[in-house]
Amino acid sequence: MPPERTTDERRLHVLAWSAALLTWLVWDTFGQVLARDVEALIENLVRDWTTDYTQAPYARTDFIEPFRLAARFGPVPLLLTAAAGTMYRLTAGENGDHPLSRLSGKQKLLVTAATLGPFAAAAFPLGLGLSMWVAVELYWWLEWYGDMDPTMLWIHENAVWLLLPGVATSGIAALVFALSESPDPVLKKKRRRSRTRKLLRWVAAVPLSVLAVGGLFGAAHASRVSNVGAEVHADWCGRCHERALPLYYVKSPDAWARTVETHVDIERVELTPEKRARLTEFLTSNRSFSDHWTFRSRCQGCHGSTWRAWEPRSVADWQGIVTRMGWWSPYFYRADVGAQITRFVAAEGLIDNSGGLLDLDAEAATKVRDVVKYCGFCHSVTYEAERYAKEDADELRRMVVRMNDKIHLGLRMDEATLDRITKDYSELIQDIDRFDELVPHDRPELGTGRIPGQKIGTPPISGRY
């Protein structure tokens, strides 16, 4: 063999296995997170925090450490082989063979045992960890419906069994790919026509599709996860209870900050401000969502990209919009979520501190806000608006007086305020388009109240608001 060929092959080996080493280093970051999430899932299921959960067969504390090790290290031999095989195939010669494809049948059998063996042991823990990623990712989108417990329990009971065939199929496919030759175009075309290969593709399509869907959620979750502060979590959160207990919850960043401060105060934990910040960052990245992601789940689902054309409003006006949306799902639009949305719109330059409201000056804006304040204290502003938009001024005032008699003492209006609110309310409910601009998402939770022509329960999904 010529010296040049030997040198080229050495370079190829170095390139292939350097790529494999790099793949392992990248994987290890995610492997640590998967291992931690498997621990958190099993630990909290063992403690049975829910009242209606049928104990899962894998919910045993003696499974925690083996599953952690399997999830983190079990896939490594297969990843190394698949990464090196990919590089070999990319640089294969004209006949398509490469060092791994030239192994004898016995050697390939040994490689299969050395790679698929540990991977098989890791497949179930990998499915568990990925199901946790799916559950965490779905959490922020499903709170609206108020059925979080049944949904999360279903995921914990069933997701792993749905994902497991995809995990196993992907491992086998990766090994076959690494050990096979890279066919030339003519041969590849012939193989595509093979009925056996077509059948295998169809058989593999379903589990791989399920894995791909779960992988999308997992990728979204993993993109936010950071190991910054992991050492503080492992050291300090395990002193009074199992370290995995906090990872049972999904909270907003503000709520996690309060949790850390509360534990420091109650338990008298001597954590420096730097360690508190690192611990909060760790919990937030693993079990929380950024302001932008929260805005996406609460607002962009209906508005899409039209929010970029919104005009600035005051902080109080933005908070009012979130509060009104909370009439449908109070927990989905709770106070700490509203704070995240407000921070996001502020970061996007959508805060107006002039005191006005859209094109209204401060005085006119105050009139609108007062109507919302008094009428919206007990129900939506548009409740019975269809009726009173057609009534005369006297009947409208009698209605406002009746409402004033029922209102909280701290908000009860004097005669002058009654006259003013009656007039301003009448003007506000006459123009549906104008009303929707000034008071977006004002819809009755119950009843049939609406402005003439307004469709109940169908807030605009296009335009400015």
C-alpha atoms as one frame of an Amber mdcrd trajectory, in Angstrom:
protein
   0.000   0.000   0.000   1.477   3.369  -0.929   2.489   5.673   1.929   0.055
   8.357   0.720  -2.848   5.941   1.150  -1.742   5.086   4.686  -1.492   8.742
   5.622  -4.922   9.454   4.150  -6.463   6.578   6.068  -4.910   7.774   9.321
  -6.329  11.231   8.738  -9.715   9.702   7.989  -9.656   7.703  11.238  -8.696
  10.796  13.221 -11.472  12.811  11.558 -14.120  10.112  12.077 -13.372   9.423
  15.721 -12.861  13.095  16.535 -16.396  13.630  15.233 -17.511  10.728  17.423
 -15.828  12.279  20.474 -17.457  15.638  19.745 -20.837  13.917  19.458 -20.314
  12.330  22.857 -19.433  15.680  24.452 -22.580  17.260  23.012 -24.687  14.294
  24.048 -23.365  14.302  27.610 -24.950  17.704  28.247 -28.366  16.350  27.297
 -27.663  13.001  28.923 -27.185  14.653  32.304 -30.526  16.426  31.938 -32.286
  13.223  30.866 -30.816  11.343  33.811 -31.913  14.063  36.211 -35.434  14.113
  34.782 -35.741  10.331  35.027 -34.760  10.633  38.689 -37.296  13.411  39.241
 -40.116  11.463  37.597 -39.535   8.221  39.519 -38.893   9.942  42.846 -42.084
  11.982  42.707 -44.222   9.097  41.453 -42.961   6.996  44.354 -44.086   9.759
  46.692 -47.445   9.730  44.864 -48.192  13.454  45.047 -51.461  12.973  43.182
 -54.533  11.333  44.707 -55.720   9.337  41.694 -52.517   7.946  40.227 -52.195
   4.219  39.582 -48.639   3.413  40.564 -46.433   2.875  37.521 -44.360  -0.333
  37.450 -41.144   1.675  37.121 -41.904   3.866  40.171 -39.370   2.277  42.527
 -36.505   4.061  44.205 -34.075   1.205  43.530 -34.549   1.852  39.802 -33.373
   5.456  40.049 -29.599   5.032  39.969 -29.490   2.256  37.309 -31.880   4.263
  35.117 -29.807   7.421  35.595 -26.619   5.674  34.517 -28.350   3.934  31.619
 -29.926   7.153  30.305 -26.646   9.050  30.439 -24.117   6.425  29.307 -26.095
   3.635  27.603 -26.405   5.371  24.218 -22.733   6.409  24.126 -21.241   3.335
  22.329 -23.927   3.517  19.645 -23.503   7.300  19.271 -19.741   6.935  18.854
 -20.162   4.227  16.220 -22.930   6.081  14.364 -20.974   9.370  14.306 -17.775
   7.698  13.081 -19.738   5.674  10.525 -21.356   8.827   9.188 -17.968  10.446
   8.643 -16.633   7.279   7.006 -19.603   7.158   4.632 -19.199  10.820   3.708
 -15.606  10.129   2.667 -16.177   6.652   1.158 -14.473   5.756  -2.098 -16.057
   5.021  -5.446 -17.139   1.517  -4.442 -18.832   2.927  -1.322 -16.972   0.824
   1.237 -15.261   2.200   4.350 -13.462   0.800   7.415 -16.633  -0.137   9.308
 -18.346  -1.685   6.295 -15.245  -3.809   5.614 -15.466  -5.533   9.005 -16.091
  -9.269   8.882 -19.439 -10.751   9.863 -18.082 -11.822  13.244 -16.617  -8.395
  13.888 -19.914  -6.705  12.991 -21.701  -9.052  15.370 -19.347  -8.000  18.178
 -19.904  -4.306  17.351 -23.657  -4.909  17.375 -23.501  -6.538  20.808 -21.212
  -3.810  22.198 -23.465  -0.982  20.962 -27.053  -2.249  20.908 -26.649  -4.021
  24.266 -26.091  -0.835  26.317 -28.537   1.041  24.074 -31.258  -1.546  24.749
 -30.687  -1.095  28.490 -30.994   2.677  28.000 -34.059   2.651  25.718 -36.685
   2.616  28.489 -34.972   5.291  30.642 -34.517   7.385  27.498 -38.245   7.093
  26.807 -38.997   8.116  30.393 -36.746  11.158  30.193 -38.164  12.211  26.858
 -41.727  11.787  28.162 -40.809  14.209  30.941 -39.585  16.700  28.361 -42.872
  16.321  26.468 -44.868  16.800  29.680 -42.966  19.929  30.705 -43.255  21.403
  27.227 -47.002  20.745  27.011 -47.615  22.158  30.493 -47.436  25.793  29.427
 -49.901  25.185  26.574 -52.505  23.028  28.334 -53.198  25.022  31.502 -55.957
  26.848  29.637 -58.238  23.822  29.736 -58.037  23.275  33.475 -57.376  19.538
  33.142 -53.670  19.503  33.840 -53.664  16.604  36.309 -55.388  14.053  34.009
 -53.256  15.178  31.072 -49.962  14.903  32.926 -50.945  11.567  34.439 -51.821
  10.220  31.008 -48.443  11.339  29.656 -46.533   9.782  32.555 -48.427   6.511
  32.187 -48.449   6.186  28.399 -45.921   8.437  26.665 -42.962   6.189  27.417
 -44.695   3.211  25.759 -45.467   5.303  22.684 -41.922   6.643  22.413 -40.102
   3.394  23.207 -40.594   1.734  19.759 -39.276   4.884  18.084 -36.211   4.972
  20.335 -35.474   1.289  19.594 -36.041   1.691  15.853 -33.789   4.750  15.642
 -30.972   2.902  17.427 -31.135  -0.065  15.077 -31.332   2.209  12.036 -28.298
   4.213  13.205 -26.203   1.062  13.601 -27.250  -0.356  10.207 -26.376   2.961
   8.614 -22.935   3.043  10.268 -21.969  -0.501   9.234 -23.312  -0.524   5.670
 -21.656   0.660   2.501 -22.481   3.943   0.848 -24.072   2.719  -2.425 -23.504
   4.383  -5.764 -26.526   6.124  -7.370 -27.408   3.211  -9.663 -27.301   0.663
  -6.848 -29.224   2.992  -4.540 -31.999   3.288  -7.141 -32.250  -0.483  -7.402
 -32.408  -0.854  -3.623 -35.219   1.652  -3.433 -37.259  -0.687  -5.597 -36.744
  -3.581  -3.226 -40.062  -4.661  -1.743 -38.375  -5.781   1.461 -36.747  -2.402
   1.992 -40.031  -0.632   1.269 -41.808  -2.843   3.791 -39.173  -2.130   6.428
 -39.530   1.588   5.799 -43.290   1.437   6.306 -42.897  -0.649   9.453 -40.402
   1.860  10.842 -42.413   4.921   9.780 -44.966   4.841  12.623 -42.620   4.539
  15.636 -40.161   6.981  14.091 -42.987   9.477  13.475 -44.088   9.236  17.099
 -40.479   9.707  18.199 -40.106  12.685  15.858 -43.154  14.404  17.366 -41.917
  13.732  20.881 -38.455  14.813  19.793 -39.785  18.201  18.680 -41.130  18.843
  22.170 -37.921  17.486  23.637 -35.785  19.725  21.442 -37.826  22.778  22.445
 -37.394  21.887  26.121 -33.709  20.997  25.821 -32.962  24.275  24.025 -33.878
  26.156  27.218 -32.266  23.836  29.746 -29.020  24.922  31.354 -26.754  23.128
  33.804 -25.707  26.440  35.349 -26.338  26.074  39.073 -26.701  22.287  38.907
 -24.034  21.893  41.578 -25.954  24.211  43.945 -29.142  22.234  43.323 -27.442
  18.877  43.902 -25.702  20.079  47.065 -28.265  22.259  48.805 -31.639  20.932
  47.629 -30.689  17.444  48.799 -29.926  18.405  52.389 -33.511  18.536  53.670
 -35.318  16.406  51.083 -34.598  14.432  47.924 -32.988  16.784  45.441 -35.409
  15.775  42.699 -38.534  17.004  44.509 -38.511  20.577  43.119 -38.371  19.215
  39.565 -41.926  17.918  39.953 -43.227  21.470  39.461 -43.374  23.914  36.580
 -43.365  27.532  37.770 -42.835  30.984  36.363 -39.404  32.603  36.903 -40.891
  34.924  39.545 -42.414  31.969  41.394 -39.101  30.082  41.411 -37.312  33.147
  42.775 -39.891  33.350  45.582 -39.515  29.627  46.277 -35.749  29.930  46.697
 -36.040  32.984  48.933 -38.764  31.344  51.028 -36.696  28.207  51.605 -33.666
  30.272  52.503 -35.726  32.225  55.053 -37.563  29.238  56.534 -34.727  26.726
  56.580 -32.093  29.330  57.448 -29.946  28.059  54.588 -26.736  30.064  54.297
 -26.742  30.609  50.549 -24.796  33.549  49.187 -26.621  35.875  46.763 -24.539
  34.402  43.929 -25.587  30.835  44.793 -29.219  31.902  45.134 -29.062  33.400
  41.666 -27.444  30.265  40.234 -30.013  27.994  41.890 -32.880  30.148  40.617
 -31.398  30.080  37.111 -31.099  26.291  37.254 -34.703  25.769  38.373 -35.975
  28.339  35.884 -34.176  26.830  32.908 -35.283  23.283  33.768 -38.856  23.919
  34.850 -39.953  27.290  33.544 -40.416  29.402  30.442 -38.997  32.685  29.239
 -41.105  35.837  28.881 -41.109  35.398  25.107 -42.184  31.745  25.276 -44.936
  32.653  27.742 -46.134  35.397  25.407 -46.167  32.891  22.549 -48.316  30.395
  24.440 -50.749  33.038  25.748 -51.000  35.500  22.873 -49.430  34.343  19.637
 -51.607  31.267  19.372 -54.419  33.535  18.104 -52.616  36.702  17.053 -49.679
  35.165  15.226 -47.211  37.790  14.062 -49.780  40.617  14.008 -48.629  41.630
  17.492 -45.671  43.402  15.889 -48.107  46.023  14.579 -49.624  46.698  18.003
 -49.442  50.210  19.355 -47.944  50.954  22.781 -50.159  50.961  25.888 -49.535
  51.705  29.517 -48.454  48.941  31.876 -51.863  49.075  33.582 -53.659  48.695
  30.238 -51.601  45.607  29.345 -52.300  44.129  32.767 -56.004  44.832  32.225
 -55.958  42.891  28.956 -54.381  39.883  30.681 -56.932  40.134  33.508 -59.810
  40.124  31.055 -58.412  37.050  29.315 -58.320  35.481  32.761 -62.127  35.427
  32.776 -61.837  32.327  30.610 -58.926  30.684  32.381 -57.766  32.430  35.578
 -54.823  30.112  36.159 -53.599  30.323  32.587 -53.488  34.124  32.920 -52.552
  34.395  36.575 -50.632  37.349  37.997 -47.085  36.035  37.529 -47.859  35.090
  33.908 -49.274  38.581  33.383 -46.024  40.003  34.721 -44.069  37.987  32.144
 -46.288  39.204  29.294 -45.907  42.783  30.473 -42.122  42.428  30.648 -42.082
  41.052  27.109 -44.156  43.845  25.577 -42.005  46.337  27.489 -38.856  44.782
  26.016 -40.455  45.110  22.567 -41.070  48.857  23.043 -44.841  48.546  23.483
 -45.104  50.537  26.716 -46.552  54.051  26.656 -46.067  56.144  29.793 -47.779
  59.284  28.473 -51.089  58.476  30.158 -52.949  58.214  26.871 -54.603  55.221
  25.265 -53.808  54.612  21.602 -54.824  57.923  19.954 -56.661  59.232  23.054
 -55.088  61.863  25.247 -54.741  61.353  28.988 -58.140  62.873  29.824 -60.071
  60.797  27.276 -58.136  57.673  28.248 -59.118  58.172  31.892 -62.801  58.121
  30.893 -62.399  54.752  29.181 -60.440  53.321  32.094 -63.040  54.516  34.594
 -65.827  52.785  32.664 -63.777  49.587  32.644 -63.009  50.033  36.339 -66.614
  50.465  37.495 -68.428  48.242  34.991 -65.743  45.593  34.868 -65.543  45.121
  38.614 -68.181  42.367  38.551 -68.558  41.425  34.877 -67.391  42.350  31.405
 -68.040  45.885  30.195 -70.132  44.571  27.305 -72.471  42.556  29.536 -76.030
  43.501  28.356 -74.471  46.105  26.046 -76.651  45.029  23.120 -79.744  45.947
  25.083 -78.529  49.225  26.519 -77.025  50.474  23.274 -80.679  50.839  22.133
 -82.195  52.207  25.374 -82.813  55.870  26.065 -80.633  57.865  28.440 -83.005
  57.598  31.423 -83.237  53.815  31.264 -79.466  53.581  30.870 -78.937  55.737
  33.936 -81.386  53.658  35.989 -79.352  50.592  35.108 -76.129  52.265  36.207
 -77.797  53.313  39.475 -78.902  49.708  40.124 -75.383  48.472  39.455 -74.000
  51.157  41.757 -76.233  49.927  44.577 -74.750  46.434  44.192 -71.151  47.476
  43.838 -68.507  47.197  46.516 -68.652  50.108  48.999 -65.112  51.112  48.147
 -66.105  51.700  44.508 -69.573  53.178  44.999 -70.045  56.311  42.864 -71.431
  59.725  43.846 -74.048  61.491  41.704 -71.546  63.374  39.557 -69.573  60.203
  38.853 -72.810  58.363  38.034 -73.682  60.918  35.385 -70.204  60.841  33.918
 -69.918  57.028  33.809 -73.398  56.755  32.253 -72.455  59.141  29.467 -69.036
  57.628  28.840 -70.390  54.060  28.911 -73.068  54.964  26.369 -70.482  56.447
  24.004 -68.122  53.513  24.420 -70.607  50.781  23.447 -71.879  52.475  20.297
 -68.925  51.567  18.055 -67.855  47.907  18.075 -64.611  48.423  16.169 -63.579
  51.314  18.365 -64.485  49.385  21.488 -62.395  46.374  20.447 -59.394  48.641
  19.937 -59.725  50.406  23.271 -60.802  47.428  25.407 -59.571  44.258  23.668
 -60.688  40.852  24.921 -63.652  42.172  26.868 -66.098  39.286  26.553 -68.667
  37.973  29.004 -67.821  34.639  30.549 -71.541  33.868  30.893 -74.721  35.389
  29.522 -75.481  36.867  26.136 -74.291  40.432  26.544 -72.616  41.880  23.474
 -72.427  44.975  21.340 -74.758  44.781  18.312 -73.040  42.676  15.641 -70.448
  41.290  18.032 -69.874  37.519  17.943 -69.634  35.968  21.374 -66.462  34.075
  22.185 -64.681  34.925  18.940 -62.112  37.627  19.672 -60.444  39.026  16.547
 -57.424  37.000  15.428 -56.129  39.494  12.937 -55.522  43.196  12.811 -53.942
  45.138  15.598 -55.663  43.385  18.532
